[in-house]
Amino acid sequence: MDAQRSLPIAMFDSGVGGLTVLHECLVSLPEEDFVYLGDDARFPYGARSAEELRANVSQVSRCLLERGAKLLVIACNSATSAGLETAREVAAAHDVEVVSVIGPEAEIAAAVTQTGHVGVLATPATVRSGAYRRALASQHRPLTITEVEAPDLAAVIQRGFPFSESVVEMVRAYCRPLQGAEVDTVVLGCTHYPLVAPMLQRTLGRDVRLVSAGHAIAATVQRTLADSGLAREGGEEGSYSFICTEDPHAFQELGTRFLQMPLGEVELVELP
Ligand code: DGL
């Protein structure tokens, strides 16, 4: 148990979006070690089929767990929407639990909406999977759901987007159906989107609640570790390290900007 407790928490996304989840975990669990994998070689996950996503999730999960980890966090909605069961199967073979996005956001959205009109902004893969519709439908209160696919937004962010007028226009266009449906709550159903939260909030107005998962995931990670006796004692500060599958230099530069902490050396792994 002691050896397992000292292992890092593994986390992955298709790119830098999951850093919005890592950030909350670093704040809530300062004594833990983290290893984060950005599968930038196969970005965007949001444009991939469910079958491709399951294959990616399987490879990435294996890669992380074979190095040793005490918990696996899927910090990507697209990967979760198709591959949660796959990740659980891989993790079960290593006796490791999985924490993921989608469920927590749905729970928060159902709790905070006053009108019951909830919007979901997500990648095509996530919207088409129906994962948010199912998660919101299981919240024990009637909700009217408006889902919007944003095929280009994560890519703009992953490229290190210039805060240009064309990006603002793109955000406005994605927000229009949500405004038309008069939602009072919008789930940011892609972990890249909190990085453009100010733009979204300005377009949708202050009265619309934006829901993202970082905080809830950090709380779930904390609870899961405590329940399984795998939480580290406080005291010493933990470490964090990064792996990517294509361009360590670009990942380091962009990641440092978004995490607002130094990333250090980013390791390159090649997945088949
Ligand atoms: N961050 C990923 C998510 O939460 C999306 C980015 C992508 O399309 O790869 O869905």
Boltz pocket constraint, residues with backbone or C-beta under 6 A from the ligand:
constraints:
  - pocket:
      binder: B
      contacts: [[A, 13], [A, 14], [A, 15], [A, 17], [A, 18], [A, 42], [A, 43], [A, 44], [A, 45], [A, 46], [A, 47], [A, 75], [A, 76], [A, 77], [A, 78], [A, 79], [A, 123], [A, 126], [A, 154], [A, 189], [A, 190], [A, 191], [A, 192]]
      max_distance: 6.0
